[in-house]
Amino acid sequence: MNQHKAGFVSIVGKPNVGKSTLMNKLVGENLSIITAKAQTTRHRIMGILNGHDFQIVYSDTPGVLEPKYQLHQAMMNYVKVSLEDADVILMLVEWGEKFDEKLHKPIVHTQTPLLLVINKIDLGRDSEWDSKRAYWQEAIQPKAIIGTSAQTGKNVAKLLPLILEHLPVHPGYYGKEELTDRSERFFASEIIREKIFTNYSQEIPYSTEVGIEEFKDEAAILRIRAVIYVERDSQKGILIGKGGAALKKVGTEARADLEKFFQKKVFLETRVKVAEDWRKHQLKIRQFGYDR
């Protein structure tokens, strides 16, 4: 009889390398929001995959960067804790990426088994694979190197046996029916935040935070009241738009995705408030839930 294996797998890398897309593919559910913009992920989001004789707790983490704000520091704390907890580390790099001593050092200087995932392999040629693999083998000496396309799912299934090979024998940490450690309120706020990232440009997406003031799950409808916080009055006007059109578009798109996610009718109310320079203030960062 096979022994049951269970453990934590941290998915780490620079911003915009496809970590969230990969975790969603590995878990089989859209838990992490995905946009074309860097630094979309701000929290550590766990996705739980249960098999007959294993449980893998994946952690999607913010992209590794040099902190400029208190918010960035909180994001990097999530990465640090995730690496400390990990039984296996999946380090993602893009096809054209090079080893960055400053940013990659905390990831590779560890006793934890490290698997390197070269993502977006469709951007390169098959003839370049051997030299690409040799470069990373020499740079960080991982336990294994695999090329994937998280977007299309190419080679993603090959990661499971590699992960299980290095996972410890252990009972499951969560119930068989659990899919994540995050609350429904959290996912509601993330879905709304995703629509802000896809509908606005420049600094607006990075200056916003979404809070859920009310989450009432009634028999026929889910009622959500959300507050979108910005850093300045000028951003409030841009977010709302002429006659409220821009905010209405965000609400309409978010409601459609919320109904798909929660599998029921949703009534969504949104309003905008100013929390001046919130990204730079530790107290405000904590109030927005970045101290988990």
C-alpha positions as CSV (number, residue, x, y, z in Angstrom):
1,M,0.0,0.0,0.0
2,N,1.3,3.5,-0.9
3,Q,2.0,5.8,2.0
4,H,0.0,9.0,2.1
5,K,2.1,12.1,1.2
6,A,1.2,15.7,2.0
7,G,3.1,19.0,2.0
8,F,3.3,22.6,1.0
9,V,4.5,23.7,-2.5
10,S,5.5,27.3,-2.9
11,I,5.2,28.8,-6.4
12,V,7.7,31.7,-6.7
13,G,9.3,33.9,-9.3
14,K,9.4,37.5,-10.6
15,P,6.2,39.4,-11.4
16,N,4.3,38.3,-14.5
17,V,6.0,34.9,-15.1
18,G,2.7,33.0,-14.9
19,K,2.6,31.8,-11.3
20,S,-1.2,32.4,-10.9
21,T,-2.0,30.7,-14.2
22,L,0.1,27.7,-13.3
23,M,-1.5,27.3,-9.8
24,N,-5.0,27.5,-11.3
25,K,-4.0,24.8,-13.8
26,L,-2.4,22.6,-11.1
27,V,-5.4,22.9,-8.8
28,G,-8.0,22.8,-11.6
29,E,-9.9,25.9,-10.3
30,N,-9.5,29.7,-11.0
31,L,-8.4,30.7,-7.5
32,S,-5.9,33.4,-8.3
33,I,-6.8,36.4,-10.4
34,I,-4.9,36.8,-13.7
35,T,-4.3,40.0,-15.7
36,A,-1.6,41.0,-18.2
37,K,-0.2,43.6,-15.7
38,A,2.7,42.8,-13.3
39,Q,2.1,42.6,-9.5
40,T,-1.5,41.5,-9.8
41,T,-1.1,39.0,-7.0
42,R,-0.7,40.7,-3.6
43,H,-1.4,37.9,-1.1
44,R,-0.4,34.4,-0.5
45,I,-3.2,32.3,-1.9
46,M,-3.4,28.5,-1.1
47,G,-4.9,26.0,-3.5
48,I,-5.4,22.5,-2.2
49,L,-5.2,19.4,-4.5
50,N,-6.3,16.1,-3.0
51,G,-5.5,12.7,-4.5
52,H,-6.2,9.2,-3.2
53,D,-2.8,9.0,-1.4
54,F,-1.6,12.6,-1.4
55,Q,-2.5,16.2,-0.6
56,I,-0.6,19.1,-2.1
57,V,-1.1,22.6,-0.7
58,Y,0.1,25.0,-3.4
59,S,0.9,28.6,-2.5
60,D,0.7,31.3,-5.2
61,T,2.8,34.2,-4.0
62,P,3.4,37.8,-5.1
63,G,6.1,38.3,-7.7
64,V,9.6,38.8,-6.1
65,L,10.6,42.4,-6.3
66,E,12.6,45.2,-4.6
67,P,10.1,46.8,-2.1
68,K,9.3,50.5,-2.7
69,Y,6.2,50.8,-0.4
70,Q,5.0,49.2,2.8
71,L,2.6,47.2,0.6
72,H,5.5,45.7,-1.3
73,Q,7.2,44.8,2.0
74,A,4.0,43.0,3.1
75,M,3.9,41.2,-0.2
76,M,7.5,40.1,0.2
77,N,6.8,38.9,3.7
78,Y,4.2,36.5,2.2
79,V,7.0,35.1,-0.1
80,K,9.3,34.7,2.8
81,V,6.8,32.8,4.9
82,S,5.8,30.7,1.9
83,L,9.5,29.7,1.4
84,E,9.9,28.9,5.1
85,D,6.8,26.6,5.0
86,A,7.6,24.9,1.8
87,D,8.4,21.2,1.4
88,V,9.0,21.8,-2.3
89,I,9.7,25.0,-4.2
90,L,8.5,25.6,-7.8
91,M,10.6,28.4,-9.1
92,L,9.2,29.9,-12.3
93,V,11.2,31.8,-14.9
94,E,10.3,33.0,-18.3
95,W,12.0,31.7,-21.5
96,G,14.2,34.7,-21.9
97,E,14.9,35.3,-18.3
98,K,18.4,35.3,-16.7
99,F,19.5,34.5,-13.2
100,D,19.2,37.6,-10.9
101,E,21.5,37.2,-7.9
102,K,19.7,39.8,-5.8
103,L,16.1,38.7,-6.4
104,H,16.6,34.9,-6.9
105,K,19.1,34.4,-4.0
106,P,16.5,34.0,-1.3
107,I,14.8,31.3,-3.4
108,V,17.7,29.2,-4.4
109,H,19.8,29.3,-1.2
110,T,17.7,26.8,0.6
111,Q,17.8,23.2,1.7
112,T,14.2,22.7,0.3
113,P,14.0,20.7,-2.9
114,L,13.8,23.2,-5.8
115,L,12.2,22.4,-9.1
116,L,12.8,24.9,-11.9
117,V,9.9,25.6,-14.3
118,I,10.8,27.4,-17.5
119,N,7.5,28.9,-18.4
120,K,6.3,30.3,-21.8
121,I,8.4,27.8,-23.7
122,D,6.2,28.6,-26.8
123,L,8.3,31.8,-27.0
124,G,11.4,29.9,-27.9
125,R,12.7,27.3,-30.3
126,D,13.1,23.5,-29.5
127,S,16.7,23.8,-30.7
128,E,17.4,26.3,-27.9
129,W,16.1,24.0,-25.1
130,D,19.4,22.2,-24.3
131,S,21.4,25.4,-23.9
132,K,18.6,27.0,-21.8
133,R,18.5,24.0,-19.6
134,A,22.3,23.8,-19.2
135,Y,22.4,27.5,-18.3
136,W,19.9,27.2,-15.4
137,Q,21.3,23.9,-14.2
138,E,24.7,25.6,-13.7
139,A,23.2,28.7,-12.2
140,I,21.0,27.2,-9.5
141,Q,21.4,23.4,-9.6
142,P,17.7,22.5,-9.1
143,K,16.5,18.9,-8.5
144,A,14.8,19.0,-11.9
145,I,14.0,21.4,-14.8
146,I,10.9,21.3,-16.9
147,G,9.6,23.5,-19.6
148,T,5.9,24.4,-19.6
149,S,3.3,26.7,-21.1
150,A,0.9,27.4,-18.2
151,Q,-1.3,29.3,-20.6
152,T,-2.0,26.3,-22.8
153,G,-1.3,23.7,-20.1
154,K,1.6,22.1,-22.0
155,N,3.7,19.8,-19.8
156,V,1.9,21.0,-16.6
157,A,0.8,17.5,-15.9
158,K,4.4,16.4,-15.8
159,L,5.0,18.5,-12.6
160,L,2.8,16.3,-10.4
161,P,5.0,13.2,-10.3
162,L,8.1,15.4,-9.8
163,I,6.4,17.1,-6.8
164,L,5.2,13.8,-5.3
165,E,8.7,12.4,-5.5
166,H,9.9,15.1,-3.1
167,L,6.9,15.4,-0.9
168,P,7.1,14.0,2.7
169,V,5.0,11.1,4.0
170,H,2.4,12.9,6.1
171,P,-1.4,13.0,6.8
172,G,-3.3,15.7,5.0
173,Y,-3.3,19.1,6.5
174,Y,-6.8,20.0,5.3
175,G,-10.1,18.2,4.8
176,K,-10.6,16.4,1.5
177,E,-13.3,18.8,0.5
178,E,-11.3,22.0,1.1
179,L,-10.0,23.8,-1.9
180,T,-8.4,26.9,-0.3
181,D,-7.6,28.6,3.0
182,R,-9.2,31.8,1.9
183,S,-12.7,33.1,2.7
184,E,-15.5,33.8,0.2
185,R,-15.2,37.5,1.1
186,F,-11.6,37.4,0.0
187,F,-12.4,36.0,-3.4
188,A,-15.2,38.5,-3.9
189,S,-12.7,41.3,-3.3
190,E,-10.2,39.7,-5.6
191,I,-12.7,39.4,-8.5
192,I,-13.6,43.0,-8.2
193,R,-9.9,44.0,-8.0
194,E,-9.2,42.0,-11.2
195,K,-11.8,44.1,-13.1
196,I,-10.0,47.2,-11.9
197,F,-6.7,45.9,-13.3
198,T,-8.3,45.0,-16.7
199,N,-10.3,48.3,-17.1
200,Y,-7.8,51.0,-16.0
201,S,-4.2,51.8,-16.9
202,Q,-1.1,53.5,-15.4
203,E,-1.2,53.9,-11.6
204,I,-4.9,53.3,-10.9
205,P,-4.9,49.5,-10.5
206,Y,-1.9,49.6,-8.2
207,S,-3.3,52.4,-6.1
208,T,-6.6,50.6,-5.3
209,E,-7.7,48.2,-2.7
210,V,-11.1,46.5,-2.3
211,G,-12.8,45.9,1.0
212,I,-16.1,43.9,1.5
213,E,-18.4,45.7,3.9
214,E,-21.3,43.3,3.6
215,F,-21.5,39.7,2.4
216,K,-25.1,38.4,2.9
217,D,-25.7,34.9,1.5
218,E,-29.5,34.6,1.2
219,A,-31.4,31.7,-0.3
220,A,-32.0,33.3,-3.7
221,I,-29.3,35.9,-3.9
222,L,-25.8,36.9,-2.7
223,R,-25.7,40.5,-1.6
224,I,-22.2,42.1,-1.7
225,R,-21.4,45.7,-0.7
226,A,-17.8,46.6,-1.6
227,V,-15.7,49.7,-1.1
228,I,-12.9,50.5,-3.5
229,Y,-10.2,52.6,-1.9
230,V,-7.8,54.9,-3.8
231,E,-4.9,57.0,-2.6
232,R,-6.0,60.4,-4.0
233,D,-9.1,62.4,-4.8
234,S,-8.0,62.7,-8.5
235,Q,-8.0,58.9,-8.7
236,K,-11.5,58.7,-7.3
237,G,-12.8,60.8,-10.2
238,I,-11.0,58.6,-12.8
239,L,-12.2,55.4,-11.2
240,I,-15.9,56.5,-11.2
241,G,-15.7,58.0,-14.7
242,K,-18.1,60.4,-16.4
243,G,-21.6,59.9,-15.0
244,G,-20.3,56.9,-13.1
245,A,-19.8,54.9,-16.4
246,A,-16.4,53.5,-15.6
247,L,-17.4,52.2,-12.2
248,K,-20.6,50.8,-13.6
249,K,-18.6,48.8,-16.2
250,V,-16.4,47.4,-13.4
251,G,-19.5,46.4,-11.4
252,T,-21.2,44.7,-14.4
253,E,-18.1,42.7,-15.3
254,A,-17.4,41.8,-11.6
255,R,-21.0,40.7,-11.0
256,A,-20.9,38.3,-14.0
257,D,-17.7,36.7,-12.7
258,L,-19.0,36.6,-9.1
259,E,-22.2,34.8,-10.2
260,K,-20.0,32.3,-12.1
261,F,-17.7,31.8,-9.1
262,F,-20.5,31.5,-6.4
263,Q,-23.0,29.8,-8.7
264,K,-25.9,32.0,-7.8
265,K,-27.4,35.4,-8.5
266,V,-25.4,38.3,-7.1
267,F,-26.4,41.9,-6.2
268,L,-23.3,44.0,-6.1
269,E,-23.0,47.5,-4.7
270,T,-19.8,49.5,-5.1
271,R,-18.6,52.8,-3.9
272,V,-15.2,54.6,-3.9
273,K,-13.4,56.1,-0.9
274,V,-10.0,57.8,-0.5
275,A,-7.4,56.3,1.9
276,E,-4.6,58.7,1.4
277,D,-1.3,57.1,0.4
278,W,-2.4,53.8,1.9
279,R,0.4,51.8,0.3
280,K,3.0,53.7,2.3
281,H,1.5,53.3,5.8
282,Q,1.9,50.2,7.8
283,L,-1.2,50.7,9.9
284,K,-3.4,51.0,6.8
285,I,-1.7,48.0,5.2
286,R,-2.7,46.0,8.3
287,Q,-6.2,47.3,8.2
288,F,-6.5,46.0,4.7
289,G,-5.6,42.5,5.8
290,Y,-1.9,42.3,4.8
291,D,-0.7,40.9,8.2
292,R,-2.0,37.3,7.9
